[in-house]
Each structure stands twice: as structure tokens, then as C-alpha cells.
Amino acid sequence: MVSIEEALRIIEDQKIDLESELKPLEEALGYALATNTAAPFDVPEFDNSAMDGYALCGLYQEYQLVGEVAAGDSNDISLKDGEAVRIFTGARVPKEATAVMMQEKTSVKENTLFLDEMPKAGQNIRKKGGQLIQGREVFEQGHILNPPSLALMGSLGMEKLEVVSKPTINIISTGNELVKPGQPKTEGQIYESNSYAISGALQQFGFQHHKKTQIKDDFEATKAGIKTALDSCDVLIISGGISVGDYDFVKQSLEENGVNELFYKVFQKPGKPLYFGRKENQFVFALPGNPASSLTCFYVYVLQLLQRLSGYENVGLTTYQFPIKHAYKNTFGRPSFLKAAVIDGQVEVLDGQGSSMIQSMAKGNALAFVDDGEALNEGDLVRCKLIS
């Protein structure tokens, strides 16, 4: 058995070879850039108007209107002192323009423009290269592409981006008692739910599972199912069958399939029977079968590895500190990740802390970490990982 810190360190110490691929811009959200990116041209490429109004030559309150410039126009318009043109947001500003005055502060009579106030040199003109200069670094390798990143890359004309490939993930759930939702069940059976929780958590952080399989508690079936799953994935996540009961065959089946154990069992609650192994460049997590245990282990351990495999520099859920709303003492005999709710800057440990109880986790938004035997008074700071 290892401590929480040891388990996280073992995951962090794994040597990983990253692979890259070209991804269309519209599919690159949440990926890490595989290379440094430089601007292929100035942004903006030309002086342009920051708003609808009038481009002015000289600083006066009265001008002669001589034309119009719309966004996208490529015709050159020259201005003489005292002249102005109607201009629209994003349109190229004539090189002789001194300023742009917003239309709300103007009036026009016949071909004469009147300003309500004196203009200031350079106002409302976005200068060429004001955001980026050609050749200047835009993003470093490892930058996680968010919506503004995609907008900027699109504005640079980049149709495809070289990104770090994300791992292919397979899910196996085990148990004779499990029945798929929507199917009839008999007394003693339960509807399978863990694979939906894991699949949803993957999607929450920008991952997708490749295949999802349900296997009975049978050694040969478990061994064969793991072999098949390992044939088509980088990471295999197994739910259930990892404890020490008579029908828990996952650990032995992993050994039979050449998976090397890196740790088994973590001194924590929930999720003590957690397994982590490796076969060459493939990784396996075998999670406990209880729903809250399974999902907790995903958030604390599995996510960290998946993000590392995807080229992320900062991995795992960020830990925050919040004052606790009420006194609490950990009497479970192990360091604990507790289902909690952070509301208005305070954390409340919820009822229903049992490993099988998922409703309280669904109503909460955090995992509060309380060490073994730790006693907290109202207002004491608690370490929390926000899960939603």
C-alpha cells in the first residue's frame, strides 16, 4: 500500500513519449500545441478603424467629406488636409488619416462633417502590428488551445495546427450483477453506472473513450476482455473487480496480459483498492467498483496522467483553500477526499460519504481533503479540488 503522495509521484515519474498530429482548427479546442508558434505577418496587417465613424485628415471640427471606406475595401483613398471619409469598423484607414471620430459625436450637412468635440491624434485607429509583429512568438509549445486561441490562430490564417495527440482510452466495467440501463433486471442485480460516470468525466476535460465494454466476473472472460482492450488503446480504465474477493479477477488478469504493477492500494478513503500499471507505453488504472470511489480516483489520479499524455504542463485539478462552514473531524482512519459543496466562498462537507453514495457527489462541486484524525473548527481552511 502506498500513500496518496507516493501514488501521485509514481504517476508523475512515468516517462512519456508524446506524439503530435495536424488538427483542423475547428477540432483543436483543448489540445496542447506541439511546437512554438510565430506570427506569419503583422496583426493588424494595416491601420484600421476601431469603430464606425469618420477618418479625418488634420485636427479640426469641420471637414469636407470625400468618400467612404467599408471593411474589406482594397481601394486606396488619399486625403488632403481638412478632408474626411466615412469609415466602418475594421476598414483600412487612409495613410494620411490623423484620427477616427465615432459617428455618435458627429453630424453631417450636405457634404460637410461637423464634430461635437476636437479629435485627438491617433484616436480610434488600430495601428499595424499593434497586437503582433511578424515573426513574434504567439504561443509557446504546450499552450492549451482555448476559444480565444483558436480565434487568434484563425486570424493568422492557420487552417490546421500541430498539436500533441490525446491518448486513446478504453473503458471496461466488471460485475455479474451489472445490467445496462434500459434492460430488465432481476432481484440482486443493479444497473451499471460507473462507465457513464467515467465517460462523462472524460468529456468534462476534453477526452473521449474509444471503446466501452462490460465483462462478467469470470477469470477467462476478464483476461480476454483486457487483452482485447489493450489491443486498441493507450490507456485502459477498468471499474470493479480489483479488490480481494473470490470474484475479483482484474489484478490477476492484468498480470497474465503482461501489465506491470506500479502500485496497488492507496491509504485513502474512498478508493483504497486502486491499481496503476504499465505495459510498455500503455497504462492501466483499475478503479474500485463503488461509484463514488471510482469517480474520486478518476479526478485525483487518472486525470493527471491523461493530461500529461496530452502535453499539458499543469496537470490535475487545482487545489484551493476555503474556510469550512462547520466543525468537522475525520474519524475514518485514513486521509479522506470528502464530497463537499463550495458555496459563497465556504466549504460544507456533505452527508452521504459512503463509497457507494453518488447522489451527494452529484449535488456537490468539490472534493475536500481532510487528513487522518484531523479536527477542524468552523472557519478553518480546508484544501479542496473543484470538480464542477
C-alpha positions as CSV (number, residue, x, y, z in Angstrom):
1,M,0.0,0.0,0.0
2,V,1.2,3.5,-0.8
3,S,0.4,6.9,0.4
4,I,-1.5,9.5,-1.7
5,E,1.7,11.4,-2.2
6,E,3.6,8.3,-3.3
7,A,0.9,7.3,-5.7
8,L,0.9,10.8,-7.3
9,R,4.7,10.8,-7.5
10,I,4.7,7.4,-9.3
11,I,2.3,8.7,-11.9
12,E,4.3,11.9,-12.3
13,D,7.6,10.0,-12.7
14,Q,6.4,7.9,-15.7
15,K,8.5,8.5,-18.8
16,I,6.1,9.6,-21.6
17,D,6.8,9.9,-25.3
18,L,4.5,12.5,-26.8
19,E,3.2,12.2,-30.3
20,S,1.8,15.0,-32.5
21,E,-0.7,15.4,-35.3
22,L,-2.2,18.1,-37.5
23,K,-5.6,19.0,-36.3
24,P,-8.2,21.2,-38.2
25,L,-8.7,24.5,-36.4
26,E,-12.4,23.6,-35.5
27,E,-11.3,20.4,-33.8
28,A,-8.3,21.7,-31.9
29,L,-10.0,23.0,-28.8
30,G,-8.4,21.7,-25.6
31,Y,-5.3,20.3,-27.3
32,A,-1.7,21.4,-26.4
33,L,0.4,22.9,-29.1
34,A,3.3,20.6,-30.1
35,T,5.5,23.5,-31.3
36,N,6.2,27.2,-30.7
37,T,4.1,29.4,-33.0
38,A,5.2,32.6,-34.6
39,A,3.1,35.3,-36.4
40,P,3.4,35.0,-40.2
41,F,2.5,38.6,-40.6
42,D,1.7,41.8,-38.6
43,V,-1.6,41.8,-36.7
44,P,-3.3,44.0,-37.7
45,E,-1.8,43.9,-41.2
46,F,-2.8,47.5,-41.8
47,D,-4.0,50.5,-39.8
48,N,-7.8,50.1,-39.4
49,S,-10.7,51.7,-37.7
50,A,-11.7,50.7,-34.2
51,M,-15.3,51.8,-34.8
52,D,-17.9,53.2,-37.3
53,G,-17.3,56.8,-37.8
54,Y,-15.1,59.2,-39.9
55,A,-11.4,59.1,-40.8
56,L,-10.0,62.6,-40.5
57,C,-7.0,64.4,-42.0
58,G,-5.9,67.1,-39.6
59,L,-7.3,68.1,-36.2
60,Y,-10.4,70.3,-36.8
61,Q,-14.1,70.3,-36.0
62,E,-15.2,70.7,-39.6
63,Y,-14.3,68.6,-42.7
64,Q,-15.2,68.1,-46.3
65,L,-16.5,64.6,-46.9
66,V,-14.8,63.0,-50.0
67,G,-15.8,59.3,-49.9
68,E,-16.4,56.1,-48.0
69,V,-14.3,53.1,-46.9
70,A,-16.0,49.8,-45.9
71,A,-14.4,46.8,-44.2
72,G,-12.7,44.7,-46.9
73,D,-12.3,47.6,-49.4
74,S,-8.9,47.4,-51.1
75,N,-9.1,50.7,-53.0
76,D,-6.6,53.4,-51.9
77,I,-8.2,56.7,-50.9
78,S,-6.0,59.7,-50.4
79,L,-6.9,62.5,-48.0
80,K,-5.9,66.1,-48.1
81,D,-5.8,68.4,-45.0
82,G,-9.3,69.1,-43.9
83,E,-10.9,66.2,-45.7
84,A,-12.6,63.1,-44.2
85,V,-14.2,59.8,-45.3
86,R,-17.0,57.7,-43.9
87,I,-15.4,54.6,-42.4
88,F,-16.5,51.4,-40.8
89,T,-15.1,49.1,-38.1
90,G,-12.2,47.1,-39.4
91,A,-11.8,49.1,-42.6
92,R,-8.3,50.2,-43.7
93,V,-7.6,53.7,-42.6
94,P,-6.2,56.1,-45.3
95,K,-2.4,56.6,-44.7
96,E,-3.0,60.4,-44.4
97,A,-5.6,60.0,-41.6
98,T,-4.9,61.7,-38.3
99,A,-7.7,60.2,-36.3
100,V,-11.1,58.5,-36.4
101,M,-14.1,60.1,-34.8
102,M,-17.0,57.9,-33.7
103,Q,-20.2,58.6,-35.6
104,E,-22.2,59.4,-32.4
105,K,-20.1,62.5,-31.9
106,T,-20.7,63.9,-35.4
107,S,-23.3,65.4,-37.7
108,V,-23.4,65.9,-41.5
109,K,-25.0,68.6,-43.6
110,E,-24.7,68.1,-47.3
111,N,-21.0,67.2,-47.8
112,T,-19.7,68.8,-44.6
113,L,-18.8,66.9,-41.5
114,F,-19.2,68.6,-38.1
115,L,-17.6,67.2,-34.9
116,D,-19.1,67.7,-31.4
117,E,-15.5,67.8,-29.9
118,M,-12.0,68.2,-31.0
119,P,-10.3,65.0,-32.1
120,K,-7.1,63.6,-30.7
121,A,-4.3,62.4,-32.9
122,G,-4.4,58.6,-33.3
123,Q,-7.7,58.1,-31.6
124,N,-9.7,55.0,-32.6
125,I,-7.0,53.8,-35.0
126,R,-5.7,50.3,-34.6
127,K,-2.1,50.5,-35.7
128,K,-0.4,48.0,-37.9
129,G,1.4,45.4,-35.8
130,G,-0.3,46.7,-32.6
131,Q,-1.2,43.2,-31.5
132,L,1.6,41.1,-33.1
133,I,4.6,41.8,-35.2
134,Q,5.6,39.4,-37.9
135,G,7.9,36.7,-36.6
136,R,7.0,37.4,-32.9
137,E,6.1,34.4,-30.8
138,V,2.3,33.9,-30.5
139,F,2.2,30.8,-28.2
140,E,4.8,28.5,-26.7
141,Q,4.8,24.8,-27.1
142,G,2.4,23.3,-24.6
143,H,-0.1,26.1,-24.8
144,I,-3.6,24.7,-24.3
145,L,-5.9,25.9,-27.0
146,N,-9.0,27.7,-25.7
147,P,-11.6,29.6,-27.8
148,P,-9.6,32.9,-27.9
149,S,-6.5,30.9,-29.0
150,L,-8.5,29.4,-31.9
151,A,-9.7,32.9,-32.9
152,L,-6.2,34.2,-32.9
153,M,-4.9,31.3,-34.9
154,G,-7.7,31.7,-37.4
155,S,-6.9,35.4,-37.8
156,L,-3.4,34.3,-38.7
157,G,-4.7,32.1,-41.5
158,M,-3.8,28.8,-39.8
159,E,-6.2,26.2,-41.1
160,K,-4.5,23.3,-39.2
161,L,-2.4,23.2,-36.1
162,E,0.3,20.8,-34.9
163,V,-0.9,19.6,-31.6
164,V,0.0,16.8,-29.1
165,S,-2.1,13.8,-29.7
166,K,-4.5,12.8,-27.0
167,P,-4.5,9.2,-25.7
168,T,-6.9,6.6,-27.0
169,I,-8.9,5.4,-24.0
170,N,-10.9,2.2,-23.4
171,I,-13.2,1.5,-20.5
172,I,-14.1,-1.8,-19.0
173,S,-16.7,-2.3,-16.3
174,T,-16.9,-5.7,-14.5
175,G,-19.5,-7.5,-12.4
176,N,-22.1,-10.3,-12.7
177,E,-24.6,-8.1,-11.0
178,L,-24.5,-5.3,-13.6
179,V,-27.2,-4.7,-16.1
180,K,-27.2,-2.0,-18.8
181,P,-29.7,0.9,-18.2
182,G,-33.0,0.2,-20.1
183,Q,-32.6,-3.5,-19.8
184,P,-34.8,-5.7,-17.5
185,K,-33.1,-6.8,-14.3
186,T,-33.8,-9.4,-11.6
187,E,-33.5,-9.2,-7.8
188,G,-29.9,-9.0,-6.9
189,Q,-28.9,-7.1,-10.0
190,I,-28.1,-3.4,-10.3
191,Y,-27.9,-1.0,-13.3
192,E,-24.3,-0.3,-14.4
193,S,-23.4,3.3,-13.9
194,N,-19.6,3.7,-13.4
195,S,-18.8,3.6,-17.1
196,Y,-21.2,6.6,-17.6
197,A,-19.5,8.5,-14.8
198,I,-16.1,7.8,-16.3
199,S,-17.2,8.6,-19.8
200,G,-18.8,11.9,-18.6
201,A,-15.7,12.8,-16.6
202,L,-13.5,12.2,-19.7
203,Q,-15.7,14.5,-21.8
204,Q,-15.7,17.1,-19.0
205,F,-11.9,17.5,-19.5
206,G,-11.8,17.2,-23.3
207,F,-11.3,13.4,-23.7
208,Q,-13.3,10.7,-25.4
209,H,-13.4,7.0,-24.8
210,H,-12.7,4.7,-27.8
211,K,-14.5,1.6,-26.7
212,K,-16.6,0.7,-23.7
213,T,-17.0,-3.0,-22.6
214,Q,-18.9,-4.8,-19.9
215,I,-17.4,-8.1,-18.6
216,K,-18.8,-10.8,-16.3
217,D,-16.8,-11.8,-13.1
218,D,-15.1,-14.7,-14.8
219,F,-11.3,-15.1,-15.0
220,E,-11.1,-16.2,-18.6
221,A,-13.6,-13.6,-19.7
222,T,-11.8,-10.9,-17.8
223,K,-8.4,-11.9,-19.2
224,A,-9.7,-12.0,-22.7
225,G,-11.5,-8.7,-22.3
226,I,-8.4,-6.9,-21.1
227,K,-6.3,-8.4,-23.9
228,T,-8.8,-7.1,-26.5
229,A,-9.0,-3.7,-24.9
230,L,-5.2,-3.3,-24.7
231,D,-5.0,-4.0,-28.5
232,S,-6.6,-0.6,-29.2
233,C,-5.7,1.9,-26.5
234,D,-3.1,3.9,-24.8
235,V,-4.9,4.0,-21.5
236,L,-7.3,1.4,-20.1
237,I,-9.6,2.3,-17.3
238,I,-11.3,-0.6,-15.5
239,S,-14.1,-0.3,-13.0
240,G,-14.6,-3.0,-10.4
241,G,-13.0,-6.4,-9.8
242,I,-9.8,-5.1,-8.3
243,S,-10.5,-5.9,-4.6
244,V,-9.6,-9.2,-2.9
245,G,-13.0,-11.1,-3.2
246,D,-13.5,-14.5,-4.7
247,Y,-14.9,-12.9,-7.9
248,D,-12.2,-10.2,-8.3
249,F,-10.1,-11.3,-11.2
250,V,-8.8,-8.0,-12.6
251,K,-5.4,-7.9,-10.9
252,Q,-4.5,-11.5,-11.9
253,S,-5.8,-10.9,-15.5
254,L,-3.6,-7.8,-15.8
255,E,-0.6,-9.8,-14.8
256,E,-1.5,-12.5,-17.3
257,N,-1.6,-9.8,-20.0
258,G,1.9,-8.6,-19.2
259,V,0.9,-5.4,-17.3
260,N,3.5,-4.5,-14.6
261,E,2.0,-3.3,-11.4
262,L,3.3,0.2,-10.3
263,F,1.2,0.5,-7.2
264,Y,-1.8,-1.3,-5.7
265,K,-3.9,0.1,-2.9
266,V,-3.7,3.7,-1.6
267,F,-4.0,4.7,2.0
268,Q,-7.1,6.9,1.5
269,K,-10.9,7.0,1.6
270,P,-12.6,6.4,-0.6
271,G,-10.7,4.4,-3.2
272,K,-8.3,2.3,-1.3
273,P,-8.2,-0.7,-3.8
274,L,-6.8,1.5,-6.6
275,Y,-4.4,-0.2,-9.1
276,F,-2.0,1.5,-11.5
277,G,0.1,-0.4,-14.0
278,R,2.1,-0.2,-17.3
279,K,2.8,-2.3,-20.3
280,E,5.4,-0.7,-22.4
281,N,3.8,2.6,-23.5
282,Q,0.3,1.6,-22.3
283,F,-1.2,2.5,-18.9
284,V,-3.9,0.8,-16.9
285,F,-6.0,2.1,-14.0
286,A,-8.2,-0.3,-12.2
287,L,-10.7,1.7,-10.1
288,P,-12.8,0.4,-7.2
289,G,-16.3,-0.7,-8.1
290,N,-18.2,1.7,-5.8
291,P,-19.3,4.7,-7.8
292,A,-18.0,7.5,-5.5
293,S,-14.7,5.7,-5.1
294,S,-14.3,5.2,-8.8
295,L,-15.0,8.8,-9.7
296,T,-12.9,10.2,-6.9
297,C,-9.9,8.1,-8.1
298,F,-10.5,9.4,-11.7
299,Y,-10.4,13.1,-10.5
300,V,-7.4,12.7,-8.3
301,Y,-5.2,10.2,-10.3
302,V,-6.4,9.3,-13.8
303,L,-6.9,12.9,-14.9
304,Q,-3.3,13.8,-14.0
305,L,-1.9,11.0,-16.3
306,L,-4.3,11.8,-19.2
307,Q,-3.3,15.4,-19.2
308,R,0.4,14.5,-19.1
309,L,0.0,12.2,-22.1
310,S,-1.7,15.2,-23.8
311,G,1.3,17.5,-23.4
312,Y,-0.2,19.6,-20.5
313,E,2.3,21.3,-18.3
314,N,-0.1,21.9,-15.4
315,V,-1.9,18.7,-14.7
316,G,-4.7,17.5,-12.3
317,L,-7.3,19.6,-10.6
318,T,-6.0,22.7,-8.9
319,T,-6.2,22.7,-5.1
320,Y,-7.8,25.7,-3.4
321,Q,-8.4,26.6,0.2
322,F,-11.7,27.6,1.6
323,P,-12.9,28.1,5.2
324,I,-15.1,25.3,6.4
325,K,-18.7,26.2,7.3
326,H,-18.9,23.9,10.3
327,A,-16.7,21.9,12.6
328,Y,-15.6,18.5,11.3
329,K,-13.4,15.6,12.4
330,N,-12.1,12.8,10.2
331,T,-12.8,9.6,12.0
332,F,-12.4,7.2,9.0
333,G,-8.9,6.2,10.0
334,R,-7.5,7.3,6.6
335,P,-6.8,10.6,4.8
336,S,-10.1,11.3,3.0
337,F,-11.4,13.0,-0.1
338,L,-14.9,14.1,1.1
339,K,-17.8,15.0,-1.0
340,A,-18.3,18.7,-0.5
341,A,-20.0,21.9,-1.7
342,V,-18.3,25.2,-2.0
343,I,-20.9,28.0,-1.8
344,D,-20.3,31.7,-1.3
345,G,-16.6,31.1,-0.5
346,Q,-17.2,28.5,2.2
347,V,-17.0,24.7,2.0
348,E,-19.5,22.3,3.5
349,V,-18.9,18.6,4.0
350,L,-22.0,16.9,2.7
351,D,-23.9,13.9,4.2
352,G,-23.7,10.6,2.4
353,Q,-19.9,10.0,2.5
354,G,-20.2,6.3,1.8
355,S,-18.2,4.9,-1.1
356,S,-21.4,3.7,-2.9
357,M,-23.3,7.0,-2.4
358,I,-23.1,9.1,-5.6
359,Q,-26.1,11.5,-5.0
360,S,-24.2,13.6,-2.6
361,M,-21.3,13.8,-5.1
362,A,-23.7,14.8,-7.8
363,K,-25.1,17.7,-5.6
364,G,-21.6,18.9,-4.6
365,N,-18.9,20.6,-6.6
366,A,-15.7,19.7,-4.7
367,L,-13.6,17.1,-3.0
368,A,-12.4,18.4,0.4
369,F,-9.2,16.8,1.7
370,V,-9.1,16.1,5.4
371,D,-6.2,14.2,6.8
372,D,-6.5,11.2,9.1
373,G,-7.7,12.2,12.5
374,E,-7.7,15.9,11.6
375,A,-10.2,18.0,13.6
376,L,-11.4,21.3,12.0
377,N,-13.2,24.2,13.7
378,E,-15.6,26.5,11.9
379,G,-13.6,28.8,9.7
380,D,-10.5,26.7,9.4
381,L,-9.1,26.4,5.9
382,V,-9.7,23.2,4.0
383,R,-7.9,22.0,0.8
384,C,-10.4,21.4,-1.9
385,K,-10.4,20.3,-5.5
386,L,-13.2,21.7,-7.5
387,I,-14.8,19.1,-9.7
388,S,-17.5,21.2,-11.4
